Amino acid sequence: MKISDAEIQSRLELAALSLRHFELLKDVLPLINSEVDSIVERFYLSQLAIDEIAVLIGDVDTLNRLKGAQHQYILDLFSGQYDSTYVNNRLRIGMVHKRIGVEPKLYLSAISSLKLILFEVLNKSIETTEVLSQTKEALDKLLYFDTTLVFDTYISSMISELELAKKKTEMYANSLEVKVSERTVQLEELAKKDPLTGINNQRAMRELASVLLASVVRRKASFSLIYFDIDNFKQINDQYGHLKGDEVLKVISECITLHIRETDVPCRYGGDEFCIMLPDADAQSAQTVAGRIVASFVEIYPDFSLSMGIVETGPGQYMSLDELVGIADKKMYEAKAMEGSRIIT
């Protein structure tokens, strides 16, 4: 906190402190100086009797440091100089009290105890009633002035903490929003993937097909579809077990991924049926891709075979996805009528 000289003067006026009050306090400085050690000891005896304060003070070393600071604090009260140096020292006191966890109620209690002790010292030493009354009034106003400064630091610190907490909350909310958004995208992607093979499922295929077909229609390009399954897949599961069946399905997806272009879209259509969409590819190009997939598969599983059907649409007229799948499915069953892996175009 930075307080200008003008602000200090304004605060002194609000506390109704004048030069006369400064002089009265400075006049008793010799008296206070001679009694300050006794005042500090009495003050900390009263404070240590309060459990909350005793816990905060803790050990002897801390107590000795506090006594040294309090010694100077009391002398400053009667210095007669209440300028920016004095004010900044008071502000630091407030910040230290806030930092170590001294609650405002404990600070006010301590100030009240100190004032009573100082008043007792003044009562015994100042014989003139009027001067005593005016000196006590000056001290009372100065302690009030000090308290306003200390509480300014409390309030400023709490505002800073609130702002920091607000920023942290906003950062956390933003981070959470990003995480939720990222997780939503991940879940959406997972919902489009076949969990076993890792390639697209039928839902994703249908969403992508509308985009791919619209693109080839606009560009008057060809579009081919490969549709196939594993021959006698039920027998494979029955003879070798479902784990073996899953392994075969995974290998097929790997063979597909190995031989298609980045623009081609593979998917597990259902069960042991697979489908590959090939934009900008005619039936002959699709047959070449299908042949490579079959070759890779039978190299790993020479006793198993694939039956494939291929259909092309465009560039003159275009069929829908369901029409393409229906025709490719029929061609696949034509391939099944023959022994071994077959591709029917």
Secondary structure, DSSP 8 states (H G I E B T S, - for coil): ----HHHHHHHHHHTT--HHHHHHHHHTHHHHHHHHHHHHHHHHHHHHTSHHHHHHH-SHHHHHHHHHHHHHHHHHHTSS--SHHHHHHHHHHHHHHHHHT--HHHHHHHHHHHHHHHHHHHHHH---HHHHHHHHHHHHHHHHHHHHHHHHHHHHHHHHHHHHHHHHHHHHHHHHHHHHHHHHHHHHHHHTB-TTT-SEEHHHHHHHHHHHHHHHHHHT--EEEEEEEETTHHHHHHHH-HHHHHHHHHHHHHHHHHHS-TT-EEEEEETTEEEEEEET--HHHHHHHHHHHHHHHHHH-TT--EEEEEEEE-SSS---HHHHHHHHHHHHHHHHTSSSSEEE-
